Amino acid sequence: MGGLREVAASFVVPGPAGVAVRARLRVSQADAVVLAEVGVFLGGLAAGDLAVRSRQGLEHGSETWAVRKRELTGVCSARWAGSITKATHDQWALARRGQAAELAWLRGQIASIEARLARPLGAKADKRAGLARGYGSRWEWHAKSRRLHALRSRLAGVEANWAAGRVRVVRGGKKLARLRHHLDAAGLDEQGWRERWRAARMFLAADGESGKRFGNETLRITDTGQLSLKLPAALAHLANAPHGRYLLDATVQFAHRGAEWLDRITANRAVAYRIHHDPVRGRWYVTASWQRTPAPVLPLDAALARGVVAVDMNDDHLAAWRLDPHGNPVGEPRRYFYDLTGSAHHRDAQIRHALTRLLHHTRATGAAAIAVEDLDFTDGRCREKHGRNKRFRRLISRFPTAKLRARLVAMAAEQDITIVAVDPAYTSRWGAQHWQKPLTTSNRQVSRHDAASIAIGRRALGHPIRRRTTPPPHDQSDRAGHRTAQARPGAPGREGPRPRIPGPRTRCVPPGSGANAGDQRAQHRSEHAAEQQRSWMQDSLPLSL
């Protein structure tokens, strides 16, 4: 038990604080030309403002922000200038957070390689002593020493940029920029790449403002679906409506959350819009987003009052099992499969479909909570931790833990289902140890993942993962007795393996054996408490299966 880490307490995951819906914009040829011209013009202003903001570094403040906005107002408008400067600041802050994550990753990699280089070749790891394993060969040791020098050089450059406040940002995306040099491999020609590059660098986004007409003065969508935008001063000649506005022929209709969006704009509450172009499909889309007051977080006991549906997330499926409030599995295990190969849109659709089936099953069982593991693989995707197991590293790298959890929280909030996050420590190991074999029958094959879901659910409910032992048979009167291996709720180490108690397991003790060999009451009187009862007491919860 000394080598096990402390298990963190379970907690209720807060609900989403924002909403975003998207609709297709069926524009005419004339509307597409105007939108493209306005988007490219504003995109150029946004690129220039981002360059100015990057050069300012840590010297940025409210005064420099006002200067940038004042300079942009002269060439577009005050509202467009505010949207551009705010988007620039958010993009710089995002790059800054990415820079901090890179610093932490580099330092972790360097520390891990240094620890392994200091060990002898072929040395095994010792977790209790905090010693890493050594490299397997002299060739690998030499290659890692060279990589260590490269990582230190890279770390020095990142630390210099961090101290100076410099960030590296590519408007349009670094992946698309690199694709310019590999058009043949991507199956693109130069014209096709330029269309994608132009669409990615467009800027047609505006934040809303409460109290203004329909919640947004820059990009306005009326209750009838008419979309109009405020043209920049340099493109005022394109206006076809009063006050320098351009009214599109296409109308907007939000199929998802349309009633909620309509109630919001009718009350003139702030709604942010973004128009973007997909050159691959040749389509235009508009995305509406707004903030809302998150639902109050339920206490953990109230969320679990009707039991829980515990979910073990895997690379190809979700293993779910319903548990009652006492931690007993009810019904049959469920598995919801998905395929994480293919494009990002295909993977996202697969995840949404699996989560939809999971939520429907939760509502059908009457439970009001779903228990999931609080997984984070950001520190476990490197070779230093998993060695040459490339297949396992790839599995972890493509496992969408953050996206799956964010999707689940957002979708469960609409169904009034609470998400409970638990510590993932030892759930698979202890679930298989205590639950897989007892629940397996000739008609039901319980997998390791199904058993892990029970461990997750019991941890969320506050019960120990291990199940109670079967009492002795009644073939002899002095052998039957209470279960004595169940820990009380507050006992330390209650979720771990049972301690090895010296002495016989039953009360049928031959003379001269056991720790209480000299105590005649312990050998001949069944009402006398056994020695292990002083440490492990019977719990008051109902019996598990």
N, C-alpha and C positions, 0 to 999 in steps of 0.2 A: 504493500500500500504506500510505502514511502516514495516510490517512483511515479505515482500517478499525480497528475496536475489537478488543481482545484477546479471544480465545475462551477461555472458562473450561473447566476440565477436567471430564470426565464423572465421574459417581459413581453408586454403587449406592444406590437409595432404600430406607431401612429399612422393614421390614414393620410391619403394624398392631400396636398394643399392647393393644387391647381388642376385645371381641366383643359384639354386640347382636343378639338374636333377638326376634321378635314373634309372638304367637299371638292368635287371636280368643277373646274371653271371652263365651260364650253364657250370659248371666246371666238369671235370672228377673225378673219384675216387682218382687218384694220385694227381691231383691238390688240391682237398679238403684236403687231408692229409697234404700237404705242407703248405697250407694257415693256417690250424688249428695250426700246429706246430709253424709257424712264429708268428701268432697272440697271442698264449699263451705265447711264450717267450718274445715278446715285451710288452705284458700286465703285466707280472711280473716286468719288468723294470719300467713300468709306475707306478705300485703300490708302488714300493720302492721309486721312485722319489717323488711321492705325499706325502709319509710319511715324507721324508726329508724336503720338502717344508712346510708342516704343522708344523713341529717342529721349523722351523726358524721363523714363525710368522711374526711380523712386522719388524724383522731385515733383511728381504730379500732385496737384491739389485743386481745391475748388476754384482758385483764381485762374490757373492754367486751363481748367475745364471750361470756364466761362469765355476765355479768349478763343479757344477752338470753336466753341459753339457760335460765337459772334462772327468769326471768319466764314463759317459755313452758311450762316443765315443770309449773307449777301448774295450767294450764288444759288441757293435753293429756297428755303423758307425756315422760319423759326421751328416749326414742328418737325420737319425733316431733319434739321440740324440737331434737335434734341434726340431724335431716334437714332441718328448715326453716332453721335458721341456716346450715348448710353450703350449701344451695341459694341462700339469699340472698347469701351471700358470693360464690359463683360468678357469680351474675347481676350483682352490682355490678362484679366484676372484668371480666366480658365487656363491660359498658357502658363501663368505663374504657378497655379496649382499642379499642373503637369510637370513643371520644372522641379517643384518640391518632391513630387513622387519619384522622379528620376534620381534626385539626390539620395533619397532614402534607399532606392533599389541598388544604386551603385555602391553605397556604403555597406549594404548588407552582402552584396556579392563579394566585395573585397574582403570583408571580415570572414566570410565562409571559406574563401579560397585560402586565405592566410592560415586559418585554423587547420585546414586539411594538408597544406604544404608542411606545416610544422610536425605532422605525425609521420611515423615510419611508413614505408611502403607496405600496403596490405594490412595495416592495423585496423582492427575492428572498432566500431564506435562504442562508447560507454556513456549512455545517457545520464546515468546517476552521477558520474564524475564530470559530466559536461564536456567530454572529449569527442571530437568528430572522427570519422573514419579516414584512414589514409588512402591515397590514390593507389590504384592497382598495379601500375607499372612505372618504370622510369620514364618512358616516353610520355605517358599522360602527365606525370609530375612536371616534366619540362614544358609541355604545351600549356599547362595551367599557369606556370610561372610567367610565361610570355603573355598570357591573357591578363594576368594580374597587373603587369606594367601598362598594358593598353587601357585597362579600366581605371588605373590611377591617373593616367594622362587625361582620360575623358572626364573623370571626376574633377580634376583641376579646372578644366574649361567650364564645366557647369557651375562650379562654385564661384568662379570669377563672374559669370553672367548673373548669378543669383545676387551677388554682392552689389553689382552695378545696376540691377533691375532690368537687364536686357532679356528679351524673350524672342523666340524664333517662331513666327507665325506665317503660314502660307494661306492667303485668302483663296479659297477654291479647293483646298485640300492638298496635302503633301502627296498622297497616293495618286491623285489625278495629275499632279505636276510631274511626277516621276514617269507616269505612263506615256508622256510625250516622247520619251526616248526609246520606247518599246512598243510602237504602234503595230508592228507586224505580229508580235506575240499576242497582243490584245485583239487582233482582228479589226483594227480601226484604220481609217485614213486620216490625213491631216485635217480635212474639213470636219469630219465627225468629231475629232478630238476638240477642235476649236469651238464647236457648238456646245459641247459639254462644259468646257472651260468657261465660256461666256455665261452659261446658265448658272454655274456654281458661284460666280463672282458677282452676280446681280444682287441688288439690295432693294427689296420692296417689302419692308416691314415697318410697322408703326405701333407704338404702345397706345393703349386707350387712356381715356381721362374721364372720370366720373363727373357728371353734371353737363357734359357736352352732348350734343344731339346724337343719339344712338350709340353713345359711349366711345366714339372715335371721330375726330375731325379730319385726320389725314387720310386714312382708308376707311370709308364709311359704307356700311351695308345696312339698308333700311329693312323695315319689317316685311316688306314685299320682296326682298331679295335683290334689290338694285344695288350695284357696286359702283362707287365713284371714288376717285382719288384726287388729292390736291397736287397739281403739277408744280414742279420746281420753277423758279422764276425764269431760268434759261430756256425752258420748254413750254412757256405759257402760250405759244402760238398753236399748240396742239389741243387747246381747250375746246370742248363742244358744249359746255354748261357754264352758267354764271359763276363768278368769283374764281376764275382760273381753275376750274375743275374739269375732269374728263369722266364722262359717264359711259360705262361699258354696255354693250348690247346684251351680254350674257347676264343671267340671273343666278343667284346663289341659293342653294337649298341644302341645309344640313340635315341629313337623315338621322344621324346619331346625336342625341341630346339637343335636338332642334327646339323642343319646347322650353328647355332650360335656357338656351341661348336667346330665344325670343323674349322670354320674361326679363332677361337681363338688359337687352337693348331697349326694350319698351320703357324700362325704368331709368334709362340713360346712365347705366352703370358701365364702368370701363371694360372694354374688350380689345385685346391686341390681335392684329391680323398680320399674316405673312403670305405673300403671293410668291410662288416658285414655279419654275418650268422644268419639266422632265423631257429633255430632248430625245431620249431613247424611244419613248412612247409618243412623243409629240403632243403632250398634254400639259395643261396649266391647272394648278391647284391653289386653293386658298385655305389657310389654317387659322382657326379662331381659338384663342386661349384666354383664360381669365382665372383669377384667384378666387378661392372661396374659403369660408371659414371651416377648418377641419372639424370633423365630428369629435366630441369629447372622448378621450381614451377611457375605455371601461377598466375597472379594476380587474386584476387577473382572476380572482375568485368568481366574480360575476360572469366573466367571459367563459369560464369553464364549468359553469353550474350544470349545463346539460350535456357534459361530456365533450369530447374533442375528436376530430378526424386528424390522425397523425399521418404525416407524409414524409417519406424518405425519397429525396431527389437523387436521380441517377442519370447516367449519360444518355439513356434511351427510353426511360419511362419514369413515372411517378408511382411509387408503391404506397398505397393508402390503406388504413385500417381504422375503423370506428372503435373508440374506447369509451366506456361509461365513466361516470364521475369517480368510480372506485378504482379505475385503472384496468378493468377487465376488457379484453377484446370482444367485440360484439359482431356477429355476422361473419361474412367472408371477406378476405382481403381483396382489394381492387388494384388494378394496374392500368395506368393510362400511358400509352406509348406515344412517342414522337420521334421524328427523324431530324437530326441536327446536321445532315449533309446538305449540300447545295448552297443556294444563294442566301443572303441575309433575310430577304423577304420571305423565303420559304421557311427558314428556321423560325422566324418570328410568328408566322401563321401556325406552325406546328405547336409552338408553345402556347399560343392563345387557345387553340382548340383543346389541348390537354387540360389547361386550367379551367376552361369552361365546363368540361365534363366533371372535373373535380368539384367545382362549386355546385353543380347540379346534384351530385351525389351527397354533398354535405347538407344541402337543404332537405333532401329526401330523407336523410337519417334523423333530422331534427336537431342536429348539433349546431351550435352558434360560433364555433371557433375551429381554426385549422392550425395545427402545430407543425412548424418547419424548423429545420436546423439553421442556425445563424452562421452560414458558411462564408468563407472568404479565402480564395485560393491565390490572392495576389502575391503571397510570400512563398507559395509552394509550387511554382511553375518552372523553377530553375533546375538545371541539371545537377547542381551541387547538392540538392536535397534528395532527388530521386535517381541519381546516377545515370546509367545507360538505358534506363527503362523509357525509351523514347515514346513507345505507345501510350504509356500511362501519362507522360508529360503532355502529350497531345490531347489526351482525353480531358485532363484538367484544364488545359488552355482553352478548349472550345466549350467547356461546360458553362452555360450562361447563368451563373448564380445570381449576379446582381440584377440582370434583366428579368430573370424568372421571378425573383422576389418582388421587384418593383411592379411587374405585371400583376402578380397575385394580389398584392396590397391594393392596387388601383381597382382591380375587378371585384375583389371581395368587399370593398367599401360600398359598392353599388348594391350588393346583396345583403348588407347588414351582417356580414360575417367578420369576426375578429381574427387577426393573424397573431399567433403567439410564437416568438422566436426562442429556441432553446439552445444551450451549449451542445455542439456536436461531438464532444469528447466521448469516445468509447461506445457510442450508441450501436454501431454495427457489431463490434466485438461482443459486448454484453448482451445485445439482443439475440444474437445467434447462440450464445452460450446458455441463456436461460429460457428462451421462448421458441426457438426453431423446432427442436425435437419434440417437446411436449405437445405442440399444436399440429404436428404433422400426422395425418391419418392416411388410411388407404384411399380415401376419396378426396383428400386435400393435401397438396404438396406445398408446404410453406417454404419460401425462399429466404435467403439471408436478408434480403431487402425488406421483405414483409416483417420479419422479426425485428429489424432495425426500426421500422415505423412504430411498433409497439413500445420499444425503448424510448423513442422520441415522445410519444404520447404520455407515457408514465412520468417522464421527467417534466413535461409541461404541467401535468396535474399535481406534481409535488410528491409522487410516490417513488420509492426506489425501483430501479429497473429489474432487479432480480425477483423472481417469484417465490412463493412460500414452498417449503418442502412438504412432501406427503408424510402424514403421521405414520408411526409404526403400525403393522397389522395387528389385528385383535386375536391372533392365535394364542397369545399368552396374556394373562391379565396384567402382568408386571411389565409388558412391553408397550402397551397403548398409552399415549400421553399427548400433551399439547405440542404443537410445533414450536420449537425453541430457536429457530434460525432467522426469525424475522426481526429486523431492527426497528426501533422506534423512529418517528419522523425526525427527531432532532439528533439522532445518533450520528457521530462523524463517520465518514466512510461507508454510509449505508448503501450506496449504489455500487460499490466495488465487489469483487469476489469475497465470499465468506472467509473469515479467518480460519486457519487450521487449529482446531481445538484438540489438544492432546487427550488421549484416553479413549475408552470405548464409546461407540455411538449410541448404544441401547442401554437399557437398564438390566439386561440379562448379563450381569458381570460375574465372571468366574471368581472364585475366592482368590484374594491376593493380587487382584488386577485393578488398574484404575487409580486416579488420584485420591479417591476417597475409599481406598481399600480397607482402611481401619474403621470406617464408619459403618456400623451394621445397619443403621437406618437407610443409608444410601443404597444398600444392596438388597434389602428385603422388604422395604415399605414403599409402595408405589406413590404415596402422598408426599414423600420427601422430594424436595426440589433438586433437580440434577445440577451438577456444577456449572454447566454452560449457561444455565438460566440466569446467572448473575450478570452476564454480559449481554446476552441476546434475548430480548423479551418478545412475547407475542404482541402483535399490533392489533388494533381494534378494527381495522378495515375488513370488509368482506373478503372471502377467499377468492383468489384468482383461479383461472382455469388451469 
